[in-house]
Amino acid sequence: MTVAKNFLADIHEQPAAIRRALAGVTGEKAAQIEALSSAVANGRIRHIILTGMGGSLFSAYGSWQRLARFMPVPVSLWDTSELIQQAPELLRSDTLVIAISQSGESVELKKLSEGPIRPFFLISITNGPTNSLSEWADCAVATDAGKEDAVSTKTYVAGLVALYVVERLFLGRSEHTVVDVEAVAEAAAASLGKFESRSHEIFEFLGHDKPLTFIGRGASYSSAAMGALMTAEAAKLDCTALTGGQFRHGPLELVREGFRAVLFLGSGPERELNELTALDIARFGGRCVVVCSSPPDELRRPEIEILELPYATEALLPALEIIPLQFMMVPLAVARGFPPAVFLNGTKVTVIE
């Protein structure tokens, strides 16, 4: 059970990892990122691409939506394997690329760095300062989350936080960033004990032999996608991640006795829609774990289990949403007969495309 102990230690390390991710965007790097706004204004940057694989890709979902809303040029989110295989022509001399990779050595990210045309500017976000991706980058941000052998926990959260810092600098809205990130680190530290103590209760409510559907909208879709990936990796359980709208368009028909879902309520305009979805899951006979801060009284019923979070700014809420589910992976994997958070068919760093 050494890996399980290390996995739990990595979860407990996350408040410190959040702070190190903030520190990784040094003054010099911050100045480089802020200066890119002028390259957008004068037309030298005409397209922004955020790219990664697995959890690194999912961590970028909220930043992609916010940048797409506020930047005057197109902003795209690409699975790196699809980018280099299906649309390599998007990597032009007027493209800004923000590439996220825990290791900086995944096969797709390495191939990205070997393309024939160099983008106008490349920002990398990786766990360490020396790897193939960071060496290719013009601005290499190292989160310094620390060594991690098992399924991703602290490296995912650290990458999400570092990307938020980069995003705010790029948008020229960084005045409250340090306060917001520090608040999330404090909230995570204060909640670890509560989250861990509830992990068996949540596991028993969901069971271990039914597929799980993870649902989120907006920035919290990051948590849905990462929750499904983590559960598949750590506990070998079949999972699906959907936006709330996708769930309404068909998969709602799956809801009946035995259906299990984890729904991230969010804190933006999507919250009311998500409340209705949770109530419908209960009404049709399913069970639903709702992850949220300030839970509404209407959701307190036997078919719904609430995982209450402390407050966090909307963009950083996903850094908290994923933590209670991380703790649940240990009893879930054990119940399913697998060593928790151990890779059996793959490896920590994917080297086969």
N, C-alpha and C positions, 0 to 999 in steps of 0.2 A: 504493500500500500504506500510505498515511498512516493510514487507519482501523485497519488491522491493528496498526500500531505503537502507536496510541492504545489499542487494545483490550488489548494486552500490557502497556502502561504502567499501565492501570487494574487489571489483575490484580496487578501488583507493588505497587500502592498499597494493597492490602487490609489489611496489618497496621496501617498508620497509620489507615485508615478505621475499623477495629475500635476503636482507641483513641479516635478522635473520637466514635464512636457512644456509647461509654461516658460520655464527658465531656458529651454532649448532654443527658443526664438530670441536670440541675443539682440543687443542694440544694433549691431552691424547688419544682421539679417533683417531685422525689422525695417531698417532704412532702405535696404534693397527692395523689399516687398512694397513699401509705401511708394517708392519711386516709380513702380510699374504703372501707376494710374496715369502718369503723363504719357506713357507709351500707348495706352488705350486711347487717350484723348487725341493724340496726333496721328493715329491710324497705324502705328507700327505693330500693335496687337489687334487683330481682327477676330480672333476666336480663342476661347479659353476651354481647355479640356481638363477635367478631373478624371483620373484613371487609377485603377488598382484591381486586385483580385480578392475574392473571399471577403473576410471581415474588413480588410482595408478599403475595398470598394464600398461596402455597406456604410462604413463610417463617414463617407463623403456625401451621403444622400441629402442631409439637411443643408450642408454648405452649398451643394449644387443648386438646390432650390432657391436659396437666398441670393446667391450670386446671379443666378439667371433672372431674378426679379429686379435687381438693382444695377447690374452692369449694362452699359450701352452697346455691348457686342454679344454675340451668341455664346452661351455657356453650355457645354455638353458633359455628360457623365458616361464614361465608357468602361466596360469590362476590357481589361488590357488585351486579353487574348482575341476578342472580337475586333478591337481597334487595329492591332497589327496584322490580322488576317483579312478582315473584311473592308477596312477603310484606312489603309496606311497613308493615303493621299491627304488625309486631314492633318497630318503632321507636316506643317509648312513653316516657312521662315517668318510668318506673321502669326504664329500660334504660341500661346502661353500654355505650358503643360504643368499641372500639379499632380505629381505621381506619389501615391501612398503605398508603402510596402513595409511590413514589419521587419523582414530580413534584408530587403534590398537585393536579394539574390534569386527570387522566383524566376523561373525560366522566361515567363512572358515579359517581365520588367527588364530582364537582361537583354532580350531581343528588341525591346523598345529602344534601349540605349544604343543599339547597333544599327538603327535605321539609317538610310542614305542621306536624309535631310535633317539637319538639326533645327529644332524649334527656336523661335526668337528667344525664349527664356524657359528654363526648367527649374521648378521648385520640387525638391524631394522631401518626403517625410518618412523617415525610417527609425528603427530602434537604436541604431548606432551610427557613429560618424564615418566609419570606413566600410563600404560595401560597393558593389558595382553601380547601383543606382545613385548613391550619394556622390560618388566620384565623377559621374557624368553630369550632375546637376550644376547649375549656376548658383543656386542657393540651397544648401543642404541642411535641413533641420533634423537634428537628432533628438528623439524624445527621451532617450536614456531610461527607458522603462525597466531595463535589466533583463538578465537571462530568463528565458521561459522555454521549458521543454514540452509542456503539455499543451492542451487546447488553449487558444488565446483568451486571455482575460485582461491583464494590465496593458499588454501591447495594443489591444484594440481600443481601450479607453484612452490611453495616452495619445494614440494617433488621432482619435476624434477631437481631443482637446487641442492638440497642436494645430490641426486643420482649422479649428474655430479661430484660434489666434491669428493665423495667416489670413483667413477670410476677413476678419475685422480690420486688420492693417490694410489690406488691399482695398477695402471699401472706405477707408478713412474714418472708421467708427470705432477706434480702439480705446477711447477714453475710459470705459468701464470694464475693459477686458480682464485686467488683473483682479479686480474685486470680484467679478463674476466667477472666474476660475477658482480663486481661493475659497469662495463660498461653497462651490461644488465639492472641493476637496474636504472641507470641514464637514459638510453634510454627509459625504460618504463615510468619513471616519466615525462620525457619531452614529451611523446607522448599521455598521457592519455586524455588530452583535445581534441586533434585532433581526436583521435579514437572515443571519445564520440560524438563529433559534427557530425561525418560522419555516425553514427549508423542508423539514420532514412533514409539517402540516400541509404545506402546499403540494408536496409530492403525493401525499396520501389522498388529497382532494382530487388530483388529476389522475392518479393511478400510473401504472408503468406499461400497460399493454395496449393502449389506444393511441393512434396517431394524434399528433398535436398540430393545430392550426394557429399560427401567430399572426396577429392583425395589428396594423398601425397605420396612421396617416401622417403626412408631413414629416417633420424631423424624426418622429417616433417610428417611421417605417424602418429606419436604421436598426432599431431595437428588435423589430419583428424579424427582419432578415437575419440579423446576427443571432437572435434567439434560436431560430430554426437551424442555422448552420451549427451552432454550438451544441445543440441537443443531438443532432445527427452524429457529430464527431465524438462527443463525450459519452453519450449513452446509447448510441446506435439505434435510435428511435426514429421512425419515419415522420417527417415534419413538412409543413408547407408554410411559406410566408406570403401574405397578401396585404395589399392596401385595403382599407375599409371599403372603397368603391369596388375593387376587384371581388371582394368577398360577397358583396351584394349581387354582383352580376354572375350568378350561377352557383358557386360553392355553398351559398346559404341553404341550398337544397339538401346538403349533407347533414344538416342539423337535426338530430333526434336523440333518443336515449343512447348514451355511449359516446356522443360527440364531445370533444375536449378542445378548448381554445385558451389562448393567452392573448389578452387584448390590452394594448397600451393606449390609455385614454388621451394622453397629450394635454396641452394647456393652451392651445390656440383655437381658431374658429372650428376645428374639427371635433372638439370635445363633445358637443351635443350630439352629433351624428354617431360618435362612438358609443355614447351612453345608450342610444336606441339600439345599436347593434348588440351590445351586451344583454340588454333586456330581451331582445328577440331570441338570442341563443338560449336564454333561460326559458323563455315562453315555449320554445319548440322542443324542450326536453334535454338540451345539452348542459354542460358545465363550463364555466368561464372564470378564469383568473383575471381580474382587472388590476393593472399596475398603474398607479396614479398618485398624485398628491391631492389633498383636500377632497376625498371621495364624496360624491353626493349620496344623500340618504336613500334615494330611490334604488340604488344598486345593492343595498344591504338585504339580501335574501338568500335562502339556502343553496340555490343553484349558482351563486356568484361568490367567489372568494376574493377579498380585496387585499392587495399588497400595497400598503400606503407608503409613499415616499415623502421625504422632506421637500420643501420648495426648491426649485432651481429655475434659472432663466430658461425660456423655452428652447433656445438653441442648444443648451447644455444638458437638458433633461435626459437625453439618451445616455449620458455618462452615468447616471444613477439608475435608470430603468433596467439595465442589463444585470446589475450586481445581484439582486435577490435570486435571479434565475441561475446565475453561476453557482451559487451554493446548492441549488436543487440538483445539480448534475451528479453529485456524489451518491446520494441515496437512490436516484433514478437509475444510474448505471449499475449499482450493486444489485438492485432488484431485478434488473434485466440480465444479470449474470456476466457482466463485463467489468474489467478493471476501469475505474473512473478516469476519463479524460486521456486515455491512452490511444494512440494511433495504431491500428492493426493492419490496415491495407495501404495507408499513405504515410507521409512523413510530414514533419513540421514545416519544412521548406519544400515546396513543390518544384521538382526539377525535370519532370516529364510533361511536355505540353499536351 
